[in-house]
Amino acid sequence: MKEHIRRACWVAVLIVASAGPGVPASASAAPLDGHWKLWLDYPCKASDKACLNRPSDWFALYLWSSGNHICGQHQATAYFGNQVDEDEGADTSIFGTFNGNQAEVAWKSSWGGSGHAKLDVEGGRLKWHVTDKDEGVSYYPVDAVLMKTHEKPTPWGPSATCKG
């Protein structure tokens, strides 16, 4: 049984610019490489203590590139951290190609869902837009705008060269 204990729920995207183990470092990182993040906090009334003490949701991506291929891992939470959708081990859950600041990727959820998305970096923000998805369960957002961070990635990371 998967054991997921996370405190946060739904919108953060991470992309890490530094190459991880087994991934060749390039002279210049692609604009999409990096750690990107977006948190979703829900509005609460000041008198609603239960609401004020609940965790935020997030969606996160950790992406790296090689040539014109882009690969990555994700993490998303929903229902105030009660549902966690993330990679297991060193598997990649996002893969595709990029050209400059834009990418088209396929993604898969640890809950069985899958689909495609377009990514676009503009003005220091990563825009994520799902273009299609199957009927399987996933907690990826349809649309998200993420900020690049300098946080260290979670224990996920590339263990092999990105081949798309």
C-alpha positions as CSV (number, residue, x, y, z in Angstrom):
1,M,0.0,0.0,0.0
2,K,1.3,3.4,-0.9
3,E,2.0,5.6,2.1
4,H,1.5,9.3,1.4
5,I,1.6,11.7,4.2
6,R,1.6,15.3,2.8
7,R,0.3,18.5,4.2
8,A,-0.9,20.5,1.3
9,C,-3.4,20.3,-1.5
10,W,-3.4,21.3,-5.1
11,V,-1.6,23.8,-7.2
12,A,2.2,24.0,-7.5
13,V,4.5,23.2,-10.4
14,L,8.2,22.6,-9.9
15,I,10.8,22.5,-12.5
16,V,14.5,22.3,-11.5
17,A,17.2,23.9,-13.6
18,S,20.1,21.9,-12.2
19,A,20.8,18.5,-13.6
20,G,20.4,15.6,-11.3
21,P,22.3,12.3,-11.0
22,G,22.7,10.6,-14.3
23,V,21.6,13.6,-16.3
24,P,24.3,15.4,-18.2
25,A,24.7,19.0,-17.3
26,S,24.4,21.3,-20.3
27,A,26.2,24.5,-20.8
28,S,22.9,26.4,-20.8
29,A,19.7,25.1,-19.3
30,A,16.5,25.3,-21.3
31,P,14.0,28.0,-20.2
32,L,11.6,25.3,-19.0
33,D,14.2,23.6,-16.8
34,G,13.8,24.4,-13.1
35,H,11.7,24.2,-10.1
36,W,8.3,25.8,-10.4
37,K,5.6,26.2,-7.8
38,L,2.1,27.4,-7.2
39,W,0.1,27.0,-3.9
40,L,-3.7,27.1,-3.7
41,D,-5.0,28.5,-0.4
42,Y,-8.8,28.4,0.1
43,P,-10.7,31.3,1.5
44,C,-11.7,30.9,5.2
45,K,-13.7,33.0,7.6
46,A,-11.7,34.1,10.6
47,S,-14.1,32.3,12.9
48,D,-13.7,29.0,11.1
49,K,-10.8,27.5,13.0
50,A,-11.0,24.1,11.2
51,C,-10.7,25.8,7.9
52,L,-7.8,28.0,9.0
53,N,-5.8,25.0,10.3
54,R,-6.1,22.9,7.2
55,P,-3.2,22.5,4.7
56,S,-3.0,24.1,1.3
57,D,-3.2,22.2,-1.9
58,W,-0.4,22.3,-4.5
59,F,0.7,21.1,-8.0
60,A,4.4,20.8,-8.7
61,L,6.6,19.7,-11.6
62,Y,10.3,19.0,-11.6
63,L,11.5,19.2,-15.3
64,W,14.8,18.7,-17.0
65,S,15.8,18.6,-20.7
66,S,18.3,16.9,-23.0
67,G,18.5,18.0,-26.6
68,N,14.9,19.0,-27.6
69,H,13.4,16.5,-25.2
70,I,11.9,17.4,-21.8
71,C,11.1,15.1,-19.0
72,G,9.9,15.5,-15.5
73,Q,8.1,14.4,-12.4
74,H,5.1,15.8,-10.7
75,Q,3.4,16.1,-7.4
76,A,-0.2,17.3,-6.8
77,T,-2.5,17.2,-3.8
78,A,-6.2,17.6,-3.5
79,Y,-8.9,17.7,-0.8
80,F,-6.6,19.5,1.7
81,G,-3.8,17.0,1.3
82,N,-6.0,13.9,1.6
83,Q,-5.3,12.8,-2.0
84,V,-1.7,12.8,-3.3
85,D,-0.7,12.2,-6.9
86,E,3.0,11.8,-7.4
87,D,5.7,9.8,-9.0
88,E,6.8,6.6,-7.5
89,G,10.6,6.3,-7.2
90,A,12.6,7.6,-10.1
91,D,10.0,7.2,-12.8
92,T,9.2,10.1,-15.1
93,S,5.6,11.1,-15.4
94,I,6.0,14.0,-17.9
95,F,7.8,13.7,-21.3
96,G,7.7,15.5,-24.6
97,T,9.6,18.0,-26.7
98,F,10.2,21.7,-26.4
99,N,11.2,24.5,-28.7
100,G,12.5,27.6,-26.9
101,N,10.0,28.7,-24.2
102,Q,7.3,26.2,-25.2
103,A,6.7,22.5,-24.8
104,E,4.1,19.9,-25.6
105,V,4.1,17.0,-23.2
106,A,2.3,13.8,-22.3
107,W,1.7,13.2,-18.7
108,K,0.5,10.3,-16.5
109,S,-0.9,10.2,-13.0
110,S,-0.1,7.7,-10.3
111,W,-3.9,7.2,-10.1
112,G,-4.0,5.9,-13.7
113,G,-5.1,9.0,-15.6
114,S,-3.1,10.4,-18.5
115,G,-3.2,13.2,-21.0
116,H,-1.4,16.0,-22.8
117,A,-0.5,19.5,-21.9
118,K,1.2,22.6,-23.3
119,L,3.7,24.5,-21.3
120,D,4.9,28.1,-21.9
121,V,7.4,30.2,-20.0
122,E,6.6,33.9,-20.2
123,G,7.8,36.7,-17.9
124,G,9.2,34.3,-15.3
125,R,6.0,32.3,-15.1
126,L,5.3,28.8,-16.3
127,K,1.8,28.4,-17.8
128,W,0.4,24.8,-17.8
129,H,-2.6,23.9,-19.9
130,V,-4.1,20.4,-20.3
131,T,-5.1,20.0,-23.9
132,D,-6.7,16.5,-23.5
133,K,-7.0,13.8,-20.9
134,D,-8.5,10.3,-20.6
135,E,-11.2,9.2,-18.2
136,G,-8.7,8.0,-15.6
137,V,-8.3,9.6,-12.2
138,S,-5.7,12.3,-11.8
139,Y,-5.1,15.4,-9.7
140,Y,-3.3,17.5,-12.3
141,P,-4.9,20.9,-12.7
142,V,-6.3,21.8,-16.1
143,D,-4.7,25.2,-15.9
144,A,-2.0,26.6,-13.6
145,V,0.5,29.4,-13.6
146,L,3.6,28.7,-11.6
147,M,6.5,30.7,-10.4
148,K,10.1,29.5,-10.6
149,T,11.6,28.8,-7.2
150,H,15.1,28.2,-5.8
151,E,13.8,25.5,-3.5
152,K,15.7,22.2,-3.5
153,P,13.5,19.5,-5.2
154,T,11.9,16.9,-3.1
155,P,13.6,13.4,-3.1
156,W,12.4,12.9,-6.6
157,G,14.8,13.6,-9.5
158,P,16.1,12.3,-12.8
159,S,17.9,9.0,-12.6
160,A,18.5,8.6,-16.3
161,T,19.0,10.8,-19.3
162,C,15.8,12.4,-20.7
163,K,14.9,10.7,-23.9
164,G,11.4,12.0,-24.4
